[in-house]
């Protein structure tokens, strides 16, 4: 499609010399053959000043387009090669019938309708079934623009006439439902636009402007570009539509000025210009006149090599121009072929020998190319190396190879005697793979071919025309040679076109306004991370992973538990050794002195049993049960003290329940009650090992979970009740002068018990969870050590260092001797005194 305005570059101001002899090129645009191929080429261009047509009359194209004639000659050369080939369509001759489109739909429709007319007729029959219909041509090559192909494609699609375009690139033509017989030997615009988006992404240009021409090519290109850019997080700061020169009015320059003003206001440094050459020329003329700040211009293929833009005075001041150009296969002999055609056309003998190979349709369509007969080699030499010429050449070969398959041809000939109709040829062209010079092309399901692009850079050498320097290639992905790119900026510094600075590692974007490329950078906090570069929010790490601040990834959480080497565990072990050692020493001392008055006053064998239970408190995982045994022995002593102090008259009668076998029975009952509570707790609420992923920032805490704190408290209920009763029974008891106060030791032991466990509750709630097991173990050890140091160790001190107090008299009191015993003792003293 873009070739249209390149044609203008070869046609503006081009006039033939009246003194030159008339050629007969127009008579070489028709050739008879077994199968005729129709051709639609822009031989002429309508004058921009021509009035708007109001009657359905023939139109005259006053300007000549040299590139259109060159493309027609490329088709002619390809057909002659095929006709002279013994490998492709042997014994079958191809003919051609080439017409002018004038780049106008009304002009294009006439030859298109003529192609569809019945063979050797000008009539198009109306039938229910066209399978037996024989049109004039078997396939059509062209037209060159998307606007024309969208019109002719529907007409040819109705008859399933194969149509192979060499320049129509709009993506709409890939719709197989609307254009079932359309093919093309160039990729869709989508491929070129994907390459452009790759280029922008490679340079991190995510704040760009996009401008397109006011036609199918530009509008569809802008639509596809916006979609592709959005998927790649590239923001289009401004979109503009350039008016076409043929539709200019006094307001057009104002529209161009508004577009440039909005581009400057958006502060973009890169502009994607997807337009025809004429529209691009209008824009750059205004840029040069108003001295717009130089920018990077990403060109579409339509104007990248157009002389309309290349030869524009002052174009080198607009900035850096980059664009993609389709790779093709060179046709080195094409220049010689064109020169030979012109030479033959100037030979009157050759012209006379041509004759009329096909019936003339001048009375219907007019002369095929009257301007072609008044040209010279100099008029068309500029377009001889045009890269799109290969697309025309390949289009002819695609039809020839499809026809070769349809006729079942081989090296010896084409054995099929049944002529191939156009609709039969269409099925052969689906996914057709065919060679064209050094390339092997294949139509995909949409009728497109896959070809590579070169990234071209305009490089100026003084005041000469720019050189097209290849700085990269696009083959599904862009490969770029940055070192070869010369930027317009000072110091050859690579331009930057971004709305906001790039966020640092571990930061995400908070979008400002309507464009995702304008944002503030927010830092990801611990436990979150930036997953992708364009993320708008921080992603939370999975529960089994962690992350620090400003992180771009998460790390596995190591398991954390109380290890043997931690200081708190070492302290607990030392405390355990201390308590165990003291308990063993006290137990050994009590057992060794179990017959002494001190041990007997402390409970005798019950006191040894209590010491043993106290030792087990530190060593047993279920400490409640041995603690009940220890507190039970103290409870029996506290009960004796309470009865002796508060009910001295009844103490003797109740002593048998607090000593001897009955005391052991009470102790067993207490142990059974506590054992039943422990069994219920373990059965109903068994503790389990759990992994807590949330409590620690970087580690996973492994600990035993208490499923019910209420049931845990109930287990402590028996022990708490025993301690409370012991305290009530002893804290008000007064000591006798010169006698040991057993109640004081029990009172302090219970005070230690309550202080430790009451303090345990708030400490456990506030200590870090990783140290809660340590806090619980510390409470158990301190509880046992408190009872040991307040009740048992003072007695050990008396046994070891105050042995003179370990007498019956010092430990004898109303507890050991009831009131009746003290009375008998008084009577004995009186008798002894009298006898003396």
ZAMARGU-4260 file (C-alpha; in steps of 0.2 Angstrom, whole numbers, plus 5000, padded with zeros to 4 digits):
<rodrens>
0) 5000/5000/5000 | 5014/5012/5005 | 5021/5010/4987 | 5007/5022/4981 | 5016/5038/4988
5) 5033/5031/4983 | 5025/5032/4966 | 5022/5050/4968 | 5040/5053/4972 | 5044/5046/4955
10) 5030/5055/4946 | 5029/5073/4952 | 5035/5084/4939 | 5039/5070/4927 | 5034/5074/4910
15) 5039/5066/4893 | 5049/5075/4880 | 5038/5079/4865 | 5053/5078/4854 | 5056/5060/4858
20) 5050/5047/4846 | 5035/5038/4852 | 5037/5021/4860 | 5026/5005/4859 | 5027/5000/4877
25) 5008/5001/4880 | 5006/4988/4867 | 5018/4976/4877 | 5006/4976/4892 | 4995/4962/4884
30) 5000/4945/4879 | 4990/4930/4874 | 4992/4913/4882 | 4984/4897/4888 | 4981/4905/4905
35) 4979/4924/4906 | 4985/4933/4922 | 4977/4950/4925 | 4988/4964/4932 | 4983/4980/4942
40) 4997/4993/4942 | 4998/5012/4946 | 5004/5018/4929 | 4996/5035/4932 | 4992/5046/4947
45) 4977/5058/4947 | 4981/5076/4948 | 4978/5083/4966 | 4969/5098/4959 | 4957/5088/4948
50) 4939/5092/4952 | 4928/5080/4962 | 4919/5068/4950 | 4900/5070/4949 | 4896/5058/4934
55) 4901/5040/4932 | 4913/5044/4917 | 4930/5039/4913 | 4944/5047/4923 | 4960/5054/4916
60) 4976/5052/4926 | 4988/5066/4920 | 5003/5061/4929 | 5014/5046/4926 | 5021/5034/4939
65) 5037/5026/4934 | 5037/5013/4948 | 5020/5007/4942 | 5027/5003/4925 | 5043/4995/4933
70) 5032/4983/4943 | 5022/4979/4927 | 5038/4975/4918 | 5043/4964/4933 | 5027/4954/4930
75) 5031/4953/4912 | 5049/4947/4915 | 5043/4934/4927 | 5030/4927/4915 | 5043/4927/4901
80) 5054/4917/4912 | 5041/4904/4916 | 5036/4903/4898 | 5054/4899/4893 | 5056/4887/4908
85) 5056/4868/4905 | 5053/4864/4924 | 5038/4875/4928 | 5022/4873/4917 | 5031/4864/4903
90) 5021/4866/4887 | 5009/4878/4895 | 5010/4897/4891 | 5005/4911/4902 | 4998/4927/4895
95) 4995/4944/4904 | 4983/4959/4903 | 4990/4974/4913 | 4979/4989/4917 | 4981/5005/4926
100) 4973/5008/4943 | 4977/5027/4944 | 4977/5023/4963 | 4958/5026/4963 | 4944/5014/4967
105) 4934/5020/4952 | 4948/5017/4940 | 4952/5001/4947 | 4935/4993/4946 | 4934/4994/4927
110) 4948/4982/4924 | 4943/4972/4939 | 4925/4969/4931 | 4933/4966/4914 | 4944/4952/4922
115) 4928/4944/4929 | 4919/4945/4912 | 4916/4929/4903 | 4930/4923/4891 | 4930/4933/4874
120) 4916/4943/4881 | 4912/4959/4891 | 4898/4952/4900 | 4897/4945/4918 | 4884/4932/4919
125) 4872/4930/4933 | 4871/4912/4939 | 4866/4902/4954 | 4882/4891/4952 | 4898/4898/4946
130) 4908/4882/4946 | 4907/4881/4927 | 4910/4900/4924 | 4925/4905/4913 | 4931/4922/4917
135) 4944/4931/4906 | 4959/4928/4918 | 4964/4914/4929 | 4971/4925/4943 | 4975/4944/4946
140) 4991/4951/4952 | 4988/4967/4962 | 4983/4980/4967 | 4996/4989/4976 | 4986/4998/4990
145) 4976/4992/5005 | 4961/5004/5000 | 4960/4996/4982 | 4963/4978/4988 | 4949/4980/5001
150) 4937/4984/4987 | 4943/4972/4974 | 4946/4958/4986 | 4927/4957/4990 | 4923/4956/4971
155) 4936/4943/4967 | 4932/4934/4983 | 4914/4932/4978 | 4919/4922/4962 | 4934/4914/4971
160) 4946/4922/4959 | 4964/4921/4965 | 4971/4938/4969 | 4989/4940/4974 | 4994/4958/4980
165) 5012/4964/4980 | 5008/4979/4991 | 4992/4979/5001 | 4997/4976/5019 | 4982/4980/5030
170) 4979/4967/5043 | 4960/4967/5038 | 4964/4957/5022 | 4970/4942/5033 | 4951/4939/5037
175) 4948/4923/5027 | 4929/4924/5029 | 4928/4941/5020 | 4943/4938/5008 | 4943/4920/5004
180) 4954/4921/4988 | 4966/4935/4994 | 4985/4932/4995 | 5000/4943/4996 | 5018/4941/4994
185) 5022/4953/5008 | 5018/4951/5027 | 5004/4960/5035 | 5007/4977/5044 | 5005/4968/5060
190) 5023/4960/5058 | 5031/4977/5054 | 5022/4984/5069 | 5028/4970/5080 | 5045/4974/5074
195) 5043/4993/5079 | 5036/4988/5096 | 5052/4977/5098 | 5063/4992/5094 | 5054/5003/5107
200) 5055/4990/5120 | 5074/4987/5116 | 5078/5005/5119 | 5066/5006/5134 | 5056/5020/5125
205) 5039/5018/5134 | 5032/5036/5131 | 5030/5039/5113 | 5018/5048/5101 | 5010/5039/5086
210) 5004/5047/5070 | 4995/5039/5055 | 4989/5045/5039 | 4970/5047/5036 | 4967/5032/5026
215) 4965/5013/5029 | 4984/5011/5030 | 4987/5024/5043 | 4971/5021/5054 | 4973/5002/5054
220) 4991/5004/5058 | 4988/5015/5073 | 4975/5003/5079 | 4986/4988/5079 | 5001/4998/5086
225) 4991/5004/5101 | 4986/4987/5105 | 5003/4979/5103 | 5011/4994/5113 | 4999/4992/5127
230) 5003/4973/5128 | 5021/4978/5130 | 5018/4992/5143 | 5022/5006/5130 | 5011/5021/5133
235) 5005/5031/5118 | 5006/5049/5124 | 4997/5056/5109 | 4989/5049/5093 | 4986/5060/5078
240) 4979/5058/5061 | 4987/5067/5046 | 4976/5073/5032 | 4980/5066/5015 | 4987/5079/5002
245) 4973/5075/4990 | 4960/5080/5003 | 4969/5096/5009 | 4959/5111/5014 | 4965/5127/5022
250) 4963/5119/5039 | 4975/5105/5035 | 4990/5114/5041 | 4981/5119/5056 | 4978/5101/5060
255) 4996/5096/5057 | 5001/5111/5069 | 4990/5104/5082 | 4997/5087/5081 | 5015/5093/5083
260) 5010/5105/5097 | 5002/5091/5107 | 5018/5080/5104 | 5029/5094/5111 | 5017/5096/5126
265) 5018/5077/5130 | 5037/5079/5130 | 5040/5063/5120 | 5056/5060/5111 | 5051/5046/5100
270) 5037/5047/5086 | 5030/5032/5077 | 5025/5039/5060 | 5014/5026/5051 | 5008/5035/5036
275) 5009/5037/5017 | 5024/5046/5010 | 5013/5061/5005 | 5006/5063/5022 | 5023/5061/5030
280) 5030/5075/5018 | 5017/5087/5024 | 5021/5084/5042 | 5040/5086/5039 | 5038/5101/5029
285) 5029/5109/5044 | 5042/5102/5056 | 5056/5111/5046 | 5047/5127/5044 | 5043/5129/5063
290) 5059/5121/5069 | 5052/5108/5079 | 5064/5100/5092 | 5073/5085/5084 | 5066/5068/5088
295) 5068/5050/5084 | 5056/5046/5070 | 5051/5028/5068 | 5046/5026/5050 | 5034/5014/5042
300) 5039/5006/5026 | 5028/5017/5016 | 5039/5032/5017 | 5055/5026/5023 | 5063/5026/5005
305) 5051/5038/4997 | 5059/5052/4987 | 5045/5063/4992 | 5053/5063/5010 | 5071/5059/5006
310) 5073/5074/4994 | 5064/5086/5005 | 5075/5101/5009 | 5080/5102/5027 | 5074/5084/5031
315) 5091/5081/5040 | 5086/5093/5054 | 5071/5083/5060 | 5081/5071/5070 | 5085/5052/5069
320) 5075/5042/5057 | 5074/5023/5059 | 5062/5011/5050 | 5060/4993/5044 | 5062/4988/5026
325) 5056/4971/5019 | 5070/4959/5014 | 5068/4952/4996 | 5079/4943/4984 | 5089/4953/4972
330) 5084/4954/4953 | 5101/4959/4946 | 5095/4956/4928 | 5080/4967/4929 | 5089/4983/4925
335) 5095/4975/4909 | 5078/4968/4905 | 5070/4986/4907 | 5083/4993/4896 | 5080/4980/4883
340) 5061/4983/4883 | 5064/5002/4881 | 5076/4998/4867 | 5064/4986/4858 | 5049/4999/4861
345) 5059/5012/4851 | 5062/5000/4837 | 5048/5003/4824 | 5051/4986/4816 | 5048/4977/4833
350) 5033/4987/4836 | 5025/4983/4820 | 5028/4965/4823 | 5018/4965/4839 | 5001/4967/4831
355) 4986/4964/4842 | 4988/4949/4853 | 4972/4952/4863 | 4956/4961/4858 | 4958/4979/4862
360) 4946/4986/4876 | 4951/5004/4873 | 4933/5009/4870 | 4928/5003/4887 | 4943/5006/4898
365) 4953/5018/4887 | 4972/5016/4883 | 4981/5005/4895 | 4996/5017/4898 | 4997/5031/4885
370) 5011/5040/4895 | 5022/5024/4894 | 5025/5028/4876 | 5034/5044/4880 | 5047/5040/4893
375) 5065/5037/4893 | 5077/5026/4903 | 5082/5041/4914 | 5064/5044/4919 | 5062/5027/4927
380) 5080/5023/4932 | 5078/5029/4950 | 5065/5015/4954 | 5075/5000/4946 | 5081/4995/4963
385) 5065/4997/4972 | 5064/4983/4985 | 5045/4979/4982 | 5049/4974/4964 | 5053/4957/4970
390) 5035/4955/4978 | 5028/4957/4961 | 5040/4944/4954 | 5035/4932/4968 | 5017/4935/4966
395) 5018/4929/4948 | 5028/4913/4953 | 5015/4909/4966 | 5001/4908/4953 | 5012/4898/4942
400) 5017/4885/4955 | 4998/4883/4960 | 4994/4881/4942 | 5008/4868/4940 | 5001/4858/4955
405) 4983/4860/4948 | 4988/4853/4931 | 4998/4839/4938 | 5013/4845/4929 | 5030/4836/4929
410) 5046/4837/4920 | 5039/4830/4904 | 5024/4841/4903 | 5006/4844/4910 | 4996/4828/4907
415) 4980/4835/4913 | 4968/4839/4899 | 4955/4848/4910 | 4958/4866/4911 | 4959/4874/4928
420) 4946/4886/4933 | 4951/4901/4945 | 4941/4893/4960 | 4950/4877/4958 | 4967/4886/4959
425) 4962/4894/4975 | 4963/4878/4985 | 4980/4874/4977 | 4986/4891/4984 | 4981/4888/5002
430) 4998/4885/5012 | 5007/4884/4995 | 5026/4883/4997 | 5035/4889/4982 | 5053/4896/4977
435) 5056/4913/4971 | 5074/4916/4967 | 5085/4914/4983 | 5070/4913/4994 | 5057/4900/4998
440) 5040/4907/5002 | 5024/4900/5009 | 5007/4906/5011 | 5000/4904/5029 | 4982/4901/5033
445) 4978/4919/5031 | 4986/4921/5014 | 5002/4930/5020 | 5020/4925/5018 | 5033/4926/5032
450) 5048/4937/5027 | 5062/4946/5037 | 5064/4965/5039 | 5080/4975/5040 | 5081/4990/5052
455) 5087/5004/5042 | 5095/5021/5048 | 5096/5037/5038 | 5114/5042/5038 | 5118/5059/5030
460) 5135/5063/5022 | 5136/5082/5021 | 5122/5088/5010 | 5119/5072/5000 | 5104/5061/5001
465) 5104/5050/5016 | 5112/5032/5015 | 5101/5018/5021 | 5112/5009/5034 | 5107/4992/5040
470) 5108/4992/5059 | 5097/4977/5063 | 5086/4963/5057 | 5069/4957/5063 | 5066/4938/5061
475) 5053/4935/5074 | 5064/4945/5086 | 5074/4960/5084 | 5093/4959/5083 | 5101/4976/5084
480) 5119/4983/5082 | 5119/4998/5093 | 5136/5003/5089 | 5132/5008/5071 | 5117/5019/5076
485) 5121/5038/5075 | 5109/5049/5085 | 5105/5067/5083 | 5108/5071/5101 | 5124/5079/5106
490) 5138/5067/5110 | 5129/5053/5101 | 5119/5050/5117 | 5105/5038/5116 | 5088/5047/5118
495) 5077/5044/5132 | 5058/5044/5130 | 5050/5040/5147 | 5036/5048/5157 | 5044/5043/5173
500) 5061/5036/5179 | 5064/5018/5180 | 5060/5011/5197 | 5074/5003/5207 | 5075/4985/5211
505) 5062/4980/5224 | 5050/4995/5219 | 5034/4995/5210 | 5024/5008/5201 | 5009/5018/5207
510) 5001/5025/5192 | 4997/5043/5190 | 4983/5049/5179 | 4978/5039/5164 | 4994/5032/5157
515) 5003/5017/5165 | 5020/5024/5161 | 5018/5039/5172 | 5020/5033/5190 | 5028/5035/5207
520) 5040/5022/5213 | 5034/5013/5230 | 5046/5002/5239 | 5041/4984/5243 | 5041/4980/5262
525) 5048/4964/5270 | 5037/4949/5266 | 5033/4956/5249 | 5043/4958/5233 | 5042/4964/5215
530) 5038/4949/5204 | 5039/4958/5187 | 5047/4974/5181 | 5030/4982/5177 | 5021/4976/5192
535) 5009/4989/5200 | 5008/4981/5217 | 5020/4971/5227 | 5017/4952/5228 | 5016/4944/5244
540) 5028/4930/5247 | 5021/4912/5250 | 5020/4907/5268 | 5035/4896/5267 | 5046/4910/5260
545) 5052/4927/5266 | 5059/4943/5258 | 5068/4958/5265 | 5064/4976/5260 | 5066/4981/5242
550) 5067/4963/5236 | 5064/4956/5219 | 5062/4938/5225 | 5058/4927/5240 | 5069/4916/5250
555) 5065/4899/5258 | 5062/4900/5277 | 5073/4890/5288 | 5065/4880/5302 | 5067/4888/5319
560) 5066/4880/5335 | 5075/4880/5352 | 5092/4872/5348 | 5104/4866/5360 | 5117/4879/5357
565) 5106/4894/5360 | 5109/4904/5376 | 5092/4903/5383 | 5093/4884/5381 | 5110/4883/5389
570) 5103/4894/5404 | 5089/4881/5405 | 5100/4867/5405 | 5111/4875/5419 | 5095/4878/5429
575) 5090/4860/5426 | 5107/4854/5432 | 5106/4865/5447 | 5089/4860/5452 | 5092/4841/5449
580) 5108/4841/5458 | 5101/4850/5473 | 5086/4839/5473 | 5096/4823/5472 | 5108/4830/5486
585) 5093/4834/5497 | 5084/4817/5494 | 5100/4808/5498 | 5102/4818/5514 | 5084/4816/5519
590) 5085/4797/5516 | 5101/4796/5526 | 5094/4806/5540 | 5076/4799/5539 | 5076/4794/5557
595) 5081/4811/5564 | 5069/4822/5573 | 5071/4835/5558 | 5066/4823/5545 | 5052/4815/5556
600) 5045/4833/5559 | 5045/4836/5540 | 5035/4821/5536 | 5047/4807/5537 | 5045/4795/5522
605) 5032/4807/5515 | 5045/4821/5514 | 5057/4809/5505 | 5043/4805/5493 | 5040/4824/5490
610) 5058/4827/5486 | 5058/4812/5474 | 5042/4820/5465 | 5051/4837/5465 | 5065/4829/5456
615) 5053/4821/5443 | 5045/4838/5440 | 5061/4843/5431 | 5064/4827/5422 | 5046/4822/5417
620) 5037/4829/5401 | 5021/4829/5410 | 5026/4838/5426 | 5009/4841/5433 | 5008/4823/5440
625) 5024/4823/5450 | 5021/4841/5456 | 5004/4835/5463 | 5014/4822/5473 | 5026/4835/5480
630) 5012/4847/5484 | 5002/4833/5491 | 5015/4829/5504 | 5016/4848/5509 | 4997/4848/5510
635) 4997/4834/5523 | 5010/4844/5534 | 5000/4860/5531 | 4984/4851/5537 | 4992/4845/5553
640) 4998/4863/5557 | 4981/4870/5553 | 4972/4858/5564 | 4985/4859/5578 | 4984/4878/5578
645) 4965/4881/5575 | 4958/4865/5582 | 4970/4859/5596 | 4957/4848/5604 | 4953/4838/5589
650) 4971/4837/5581 | 4975/4821/5590 | 4959/4812/5583 | 4962/4818/5565 | 4981/4814/5566
655) 4978/4796/5560 | 4971/4803/5543 | 4986/4814/5540 | 5000/4801/5545 | 5003/4783/5541
660) 4993/4772/5528 | 4979/4784/5527 | 4990/4799/5523 | 4997/4788/5508 | 4979/4784/5503
665) 4975/4802/5502 | 4991/4805/5492 | 4986/4792/5480 | 4969/4799/5478 | 4976/4816/5474
670) 4988/4808/5461 | 4974/4798/5453 | 4963/4814/5452 | 4977/4823/5443 | 4981/4808/5433
675) 4963/4808/5427 | 4964/4826/5422 | 4980/4823/5412 | 4973/4808/5403 | 4958/4819/5398
680) 4969/4833/5392 | 4980/4821/5382 | 4965/4812/5375 | 4954/4827/5371 | 4967/4840/5366
685) 4983/4831/5361 | 4997/4843/5358 | 5004/4842/5340 | 5019/4849/5331 | 5015/4864/5320
690) 5025/4875/5309 | 5020/4893/5311 | 5025/4903/5295 | 5019/4920/5301 | 5026/4924/5318
695) 5044/4926/5313 | 5049/4938/5299 | 5062/4926/5291 | 5060/4909/5299 | 5047/4896/5301
700) 5044/4892/5319 | 5042/4874/5324 | 5033/4872/5341 | 5020/4862/5350 | 5003/4869/5349
705) 4992/4871/5364 | 4975/4867/5357 | 4965/4872/5373 | 4972/4884/5386 | 4957/4881/5396
710) 4960/4863/5398 | 4978/4867/5401 | 4973/4878/5416 | 4961/4864/5422 | 4976/4853/5424
715) 4984/4866/5434 | 4968/4867/5445 | 4972/4853/5457 | 4990/4859/5460 | 4984/4877/5462
720) 4970/4871/5474 | 4983/4861/5485 | 4995/4876/5485 | 4981/4888/5490 | 4975/4876/5504
725) 4993/4875/5510 | 4995/4893/5511 | 4979/4896/5520 | 4983/4883/5533 | 5000/4890/5537
730) 5002/4908/5534 | 4994/4914/5551 | 5002/4901/5562 | 5013/4908/5576 | 5029/4899/5581
735) 5033/4894/5598 | 5048/4901/5607 | 5063/4890/5605 | 5055/4878/5593 | 5056/4875/5574
740) 5042/4883/5564 | 5037/4871/5551 | 5023/4882/5545 | 5035/4896/5539 | 5043/4884/5526
745) 5027/4879/5519 | 5021/4897/5518 | 5036/4903/5508 | 5036/4888/5497 | 5018/4892/5492
750) 5022/4910/5490 | 5036/4905/5478 | 5024/4894/5469 | 5011/4908/5466 | 5023/4921/5462
755) 5031/4911/5448 | 5014/4905/5440 | 5005/4921/5442 | 5020/4930/5434 | 5021/4916/5421
760) 5004/4922/5413 | 5008/4940/5407 | 5026/4935/5403 | 5020/4921/5392 | 5008/4933/5383
765) 5021/4946/5380 | 5037/4936/5376 | 5041/4932/5358 | 5032/4916/5352 | 5049/4908/5349
770) 5053/4909/5367 | 5036/4904/5374 | 5042/4885/5376 | 5057/4891/5385 | 5047/4902/5396
775) 5036/4887/5401 | 5051/4877/5405 | 5058/4890/5415 | 5042/4892/5425 | 5042/4873/5429
780) 5061/4873/5434 | 5059/4889/5445 | 5043/4882/5453 | 5053/4867/5458 | 5068/4877/5463
785) 5057/4889/5473 | 5049/4874/5483 | 5066/4866/5485 | 5075/4882/5492 | 5061/4888/5503
790) 5056/4871/5511 | 5069/4858/5509 | 5086/4867/5508 | 5084/4876/5525 | 5082/4859/5533
795) 5097/4852/5524 | 5106/4867/5531 | 5101/4862/5549 | 5106/4844/5545 | 5123/4848/5539
800) 5129/4864/5548 | 5117/4865/5563 | 5117/4848/5570 | 5115/4853/5588 | 5098/4859/5584
805) 5093/4842/5577 | 5085/4837/5593 | 5069/4830/5599 | 5066/4845/5610 | 5069/4858/5596
810) 5057/4850/5584 | 5045/4844/5597 | 5029/4855/5598 | 5011/4853/5600 | 5011/4845/5582
815) 5021/4830/5588 | 5014/4831/5606 | 4996/4834/5608 | 4989/4843/5624 | 4987/4827/5633
820) 5005/4823/5630 | 5010/4840/5637 | 5000/4837/5653 | 5008/4820/5656 | 5025/4828/5654
825) 5020/4841/5667 | 5015/4828/5680 | 5031/4819/5678 | 5041/4834/5681 | 5031/4838/5697
830) 5034/4820/5704 | 5053/4822/5700 | 5054/4838/5709 | 5046/4831/5725 | 5057/4816/5725
835) 5072/4827/5725
</rodrens>
